[in-house]
Amino acid sequence: MENMQLAQRIRAFRKLKGYTQQELASGCGISLTVLGAIERGNRHADERTLAKIAEVLGISLEELTNP
């Protein structure tokens, strides 16, 4: 999946679920700076980070990564 599209999906799901960036970052065990860079498409998230983001958001990894 293209990095910018994935970044937009992460942000959209985060907002849909009512999380702030800080809350999601804390739940995933990553810094706010890293999450912000992922959401802007400036940083590529590895599989483990994507899986943790999906878990915290209560969605499957497939939902997060498949448009």
N, C-alpha and C positions, 0 to 999 in steps of 0.2 A: 504494500500500500504506500502511496506517495506520502512523504513526511508531512506536508502541509495539510493534506486531507485528514490524516490521523490526528494532527494537532487540533484541528477544528472539531473533530468528533470528541476528543477528550474534553475540551472546553465545554462543548454543548452538553455532554452527559453530566459533567460536574455541575453546571448551572441547573440542569433539569432536576438533579437530585438534591439541590439546595446546599451544596458545599461551597465554602470559600476556598481559594487557592491554599491558604494556610491550613485549613482543616484537612483537605485532601493530601497535601504534602506530609503533614504530621501522621496521618493514618497510614500512609505508604512508606514512611521511614525515609523520605527524601527531603531535601531542603526546598524552601519556597523558591529560591533562585533556580534550582534545577527544574522544578515543575513549570515555572514561568517560561523557561527556555524551551521546554518540551511543547507547551501550549502555543508558543509563537512559531514553532517549527524550526528553531535555531539549534535544537539538540535532538538527537535520535535516542529514543528510549529503547533499552534492551528488553528482551522477552520477559525477564523476571520482573522488571519495573512495570511493564504493560499488564502483566498478570496481577500484580499487586493493586494497580490502579483499578482494574476491572473488579477485583474482589472487594475493595473498599466501596466502590460505587454500586455494588450489588448486581453487576451484570456479568455476562460471560465474556471471555476474551474474544470470542468470535463476534459477539455483538459490537464490541469496541473496534475491532479491526476490519470488519467486513461492511462496506458501505451499503 
